[in-house]
């Protein structure tokens, strides 16, 4: 199944190419706004300057006119204003209209002979017709008081500036929308190939982390920056795999080669013990005990290598854990009874998990064996299988001595040398075998918080996914 669309989108936003494309789109938008703003500002300034010059010229023609002449001039100007863009008005001191195409005086209180801008919305008559037209818009005008107290207003319609502004705003909005759309389409088009490659790299990396060290990151013929990085990582993985194989080879060879002479040595010590006196037997018993610890350690190391060399998931099938837990009861019940320990094994019925039954049984047996070994008489060991939602869970709980917090990570390592006591060495190798088995299954093992003893839980996440 493909990833959800929101996951793809958020993943795309984390790609530098997408972020760069979106950043460039924002820069283009800001540049577009600045450019059109500059065009509007320059156009507005030019038109205001031209209109103000026209108003000054028109007002200058009334400079030497007496009130009677001014009225006639206003009527004449209105009649022959072919573009109908000029404003003329002659008003009495009380505001009454005397002549012109303005019904009211917008500059009634301003007669400083300076040009002012104002909005209007009124009926205006043009030419010799008495028919009025409803008009509204923006205008600039100048007001002068005549010798008899009348007020002369001369101006020009400035509505075209509003139209230019609206045109520029529409162009700005449309162009910005187009830029954003092209930017988003380009960004996510550029995302598809890198995202697919990153998902492929992530999947291969996940499998390498799980132990498939022979895998390598995919490399395309394009040799882009991801391919260059993948090539370097593959070289590093080659070297890491080589070193691990050499280290494991040396360790396994030592364990295998030393096991035979150590076994022969143990037989010789056993024969010597049979022929020795009582004082020597005590010393030989100690030597045999130490030798048995070494042999257990070598057997554990070889078992871990055997599990790690095993073909991944070759023996994996759907198994019923109740059968496996019944075998655990049959195997460890006598041992627990002999130590006066209560063994409680529980398994929810009608459950199945995807696993290698033999290996998982070995891991659980190691856990139960350690739990019984380190639980004093009168204690209890609980082994249970449950299902929390879709997640199968195996738990081993004991009331023994527990594991110190600082030792929990150490005992999961392949070779734990934190404690060299024979029992602790055996316990550490047991957990290392368990870790190898769980790693093969993709299960997660955790130490849960508990007041007494040890509480180990195994989350069968991969089993839940397979089932």
N, C-alpha and C positions, 0 to 999 in steps of 0.2 A: 504494500500500500504506500502511496505517496504521503509526504508530510503534509499536515494541515496548512492551509493557505496563510494563516497568521504566523505560523512558525517559519514558513518560507520568507514572508515579508520581513520579520524581525531578523532572520538570519541574513537576508540581503542587505539590511541596513548596517550590518557589521562588516560588510566588505568594503575595502577602501575605495574601489572603483565606483561603487554606488555613492558613497559619501562624497567623493570628489565631483561626480556628475551633478549631484544635488547642490553642492556648494557652488559650482559653476552656474547652475540655473539661477540660484539666488543672486549671484553677482550680475548675471545678465538682467535679472529683474530690477535690481538697484540701478544698474546702468541705464535701463530703459526708462525708469522713473525719472532719473536725473536728466536724461536727454529730452524727454517730452516736457519735463518741468522747465528746462532751459528754453525750449521752443516757445512754451506758453508765456514765460516771463519776458522774453525778447519781443514776441508778437504783441503782447499787452502793452509793453512800454512804448513800442513804435506807434501803435494805434492811438494810445492816449496822447502821445506827443502830437501826432497829426491832427487828432480831433481838437485838442486844446488850441492849436494854431488856427484851425478853422473857426472856432468859437471866438477867439480874440479878433479875427478878421471881421466876422459877422457883427460882433458887438461894436467894433470900431466904426462901422458904417452909420451907427446911430449917435456917434459922439457929438456932432454939431447940430443935431436935430432938436427942434422945439417939440413940446408935447403933441401938438396937432400933427406935425410932420411925422413924428415917431409912430403915431397910430396908423397913418396912411402907409408908412414904410412896412409896418408889421403885416398889414393886410396884403400888401403887394408881395412881400416875401413868402407868405404862406401860400398865396395863389400860384406863384411860379416855382415852388419847391417841387420839382419833378420827382425826386427820389423819396420824398415824404420822410426824410430822416432828420430834418431840422425842427427845432422847437422854438416857438416865439410866443411870448405872452406879455400883454400890457395890462397891469392891474392897478386899480385905484388904491389909495392908502388903506381903505378898509378891506381890501382883498377882492373886491368885485372885478370880474373879468371885463376888460374894455375892448380888447382885440387879441387875435392870435389863435393858435390851435391848442392852447392849454386852458383847461377849465378851472384849475386851481393853481395857486402859486406855491410850488414846493420849497421855495427859498424865501418865504415871506419874512422870516426873521433875520435873513442874512443878506445884507446889501454892502458887503465889503469889497465888491468888484473883483472877487477871486473865484476861480472855477471850482465847483463842487460837484460831487457825484451823488446820485440819488436814484431810488427805485420809484417807479410810478405804475399806476394801474387805473385808467380812467377812459372816458370817451373823448376822442379827439376828432376835430373836423379838419379837412384838408381842402385847399383850393377854394373855389367859389361855391361849392356845394354846401348845403346845410345839413347833409347827412353825416351823422357822427359814426365813428368806428371805435369799437372797444379795443383798446391797446394796453399793453403793459410791458414793462421791460426795465432796462437800465439806461440812465442818461447822465450827461455832464452838462452843466450850465453855469452862467454867470448872471448876477442880478445887479442892476444899477438903478439908483433913485434919480428921477428926472427933477427938473427945477420946480414943477408944480406938485411934487410929492408922489407922483405916480411911480410904479416900480416896473422896470423893463427887464424881462427875463429872456435871455438868448442862450440856446443850447443845441446839443445834437444827440440823437439817439445812439446809445452805446450797447444796445442789445446784442449786436453782432459779436461783441467780446464774450458775452455769455455763451453764444452759440459755438464760438471757437473753443471756449473752455470745455463745453460739453463734448465737442468732437475729439479734443485731445484726451479727455477722460475716457471716452469710449474706446479710443485707440489704445490707451494705456491698459485698460482692463482686458480687452481682447488679446493684445499682444502678450500681456503677462500670463493669461490663461494658456495661450498657445505655448509660451516658453515653459511653463510648469508642466504641461501635458507632454511636450517633447522631452523635457528633462526626466520626468518619471518613467516614460516609456523607454527612453534610452538607458536609464539607470537599471531598470529591472531586466531589460534585454541583455545588458552587459553582465547582469548577475547570474543568468541561467547557467552558463558554462562554468564559471568559477565555483558556483554553489554546488553543482553536480560533482565537480572534482573534489571539493572540500568534503562533501558527504562521503565520497569514495575513500578519500584519505582517512577520514574519521573512522569508517567501518573497518578498514584494514588495520589501523592503529589499535582499535579496540581488540581485534583478534590477536594482534602481536602482544598486547598487554596480557591477554589470557594465556599466552604461552606458545603461540604459533610463530616462533622466531624465524621460520624459513620464509615467511611472507615479506613482500616488499611493497612500498608505496607505488601506485601507478604513475607512469610517466608517458606523456603524449609526445607526438612528433613535433608539435608546435614549439616546445621548449620555452614556454613562458616562465614568469617568475616562480610560479608554483612548481613547475617541473624542475627548475634549477634547485629549489629548496628540497624537493623530494629526492633529487639525485644525491645531494649532500647527506640527507638523512639515511638513504639506502646504504651509502658507503659506511656510515656510522653503524647501522644495523649489521652490516656484514662483519665489521670488526668486533662488535659486541657478541654476535653469535659465535664467531671463531674463538674468542677468549672464553666464553662460557663452555663451549664444547671442550676446549683444552682443559679448563679447570675441572669440569665434571669428569672428563676422561681420566685425569690424574687421580681424582678422588676415588672414582669407581675402581680404577686399576689397583690402587693401594688397598681398598677394602677387599677386593676379590683376591689379590695376591697374598695378602696377609692372613686371610681367613684360614687357608689350608695349613700353613705352619703353626698358627695359633691353635688350631684344632689338634694338630699333632702334639703340640706342647701340653695341651690340656690332658691328652691321653697319657703322656709320660708322667705328668704330675699326679694323675690318678693312680697310676701303677706305683709310683714312689710312695704315695700316701698309704697304700695297702701294706707296703713293706716297712714303713717307718714306725717309730715308737710314738707314744702318746704326745710328747712335747712337739715332735716334728709334725705330727698330723694337724695340730692346731695352726701352725704356720702355713702348712700346705693348704689348709682349708681357706685361709685368707687369700692366698695366691690364686686359688681356684675361683674364689668369689670375684676377685678383680678381673680375672681372665674371662669369666662368664660375662661380665659387664662389657668388656671389649668386644667379645663375639656378638653380643646383642647389638652393640653400636654398629658394627660392620654389617650385620644382617639388615639393620634398619636403613643404613645408607644405600645398600644394594636394592632394597625394596622401593625406596624413593626413586631411584634411577629407573627401576623397572616400570613404575607407574608413569614417570615422565616420558619414557620412550614409547609407551603404549599408544597405538593409533587412536587419535581422538574420536570419541563417541562411537567406536566400532561396536562396542557391546551394549549400547544404550537402547533400552526398550521401555515401554510403559510397564511399571511394576506396581504390585499391591504392597504397600509398606507393612500391612498387618502380618503378612507371612514372614517378613524379615524380623519384625518385632517379636513374633512367637519364637523364632530361632534364638533371638537374644535372651529371652526368658529361659528357654531350655538350657542354653549354654552357661549363663551366669547365675541362675537361681541356686545351684548347689554351692558355688563359691561364696555367694552372699550369705547363705544360710550357715556355712561353715564359720564365717566371721561375725555371725549374729547381726547382720545388716539387713534391713528391710528393703527389698527390691520391688519397686512398683513400676510396671511397664504398661503404658496406656497407648492406644492407637485408635483414632477415629475410624469407623468402618466406611467401606465403599469409597476409598480414596485411592488415587493413582498418581504416580510421579514418573517423569522421564529420567531414567538414570541407569547406570551400570550396577545391577543388584549386588554382585560380588564385591565390587570396590566400596560401595556405600555401606554394605554390611561390615566390611573390614574397618571402615572409619568409625562406625558406631561402636563396634566391639572395642576398639582402642579407647574411645571415650569412656565407655562403661567400665572397662578393665581398670583404667586410671582412677575412676571415681570410687570403685570398690577398694582399690589398693590403698588410697589415701583417706578413706573414711574409717574412723575408729568404730569399735564394737558398739552396738546400740544405735548407730546412726542409720541413715536412710539414703537410698539412691533412687531417683525418679527418672524414668525415660519415657518421653511422650511424643506423639506425633499429632499435630493439630493443623487446622487450616484457617488462617485469618484472611477472610475475603478470598482472593484468588491465590494467595501466597501460602504454600505448604511450609511448615515449620517443625523442625526436630529440636527437642530440648533434652539436655542431660543435667540434672540437678543433684548435688550431693551435699552432705552436711560435714564434709571433711575439713582439712586444714586450709583449703582454698589456695588461690594463686595470687601472689602479690601483684599489685597494679604495674609496677615497673618490670615485672618478669613476663607479662602477658604477651607483649610484642616479641620478646626474645625467644620464647619457646616455639613460636610459629616459624622460625627460620630453619633453613635446611640443616645447618650445623649449629647447634646451640652449645656454646661452651661456658655458659654463665655459671653453671653448677656442675661440678665434676663428681658428685656422689653417684654411685651406680644407679640407684633408683631414680634419681632426678635425670640422669643421662637417658635412661630408658624412657622416662616420661616425655622428655624433650623430643626424642626421636619419634615417639608415638604421635605427638602432635605434629611433627614435621610430615609424617606419613599422611596424617589426616589432612593437613594443609594441601599436600600434593593431590590427594583425591578430590577434595572440594574444589581446588583450582581447575582440575580437569572437568568437573561438572558445572563450574560457574556458580557454585554456591558460596554464600558468605557466612563466616563463622564469627560470632561475637561473644565476649564475656559480659553478661548482664550483671547489673548491680544486685548484690544480695548481702544480707547481714551476716550470714554464716555459710561457710563452704564455698562451692563453686557452682555457678549457673551459666552453662554454655548453650547458646542457641545457634541453630543453623537455618538460615533463610534460603529456601530452595527457589531462588528467583528464576534461574534458567529453566528449572523444571516447570514452573508455573507458565512460562512463556511457551514452552514446547507443547504442553498439554492444552 
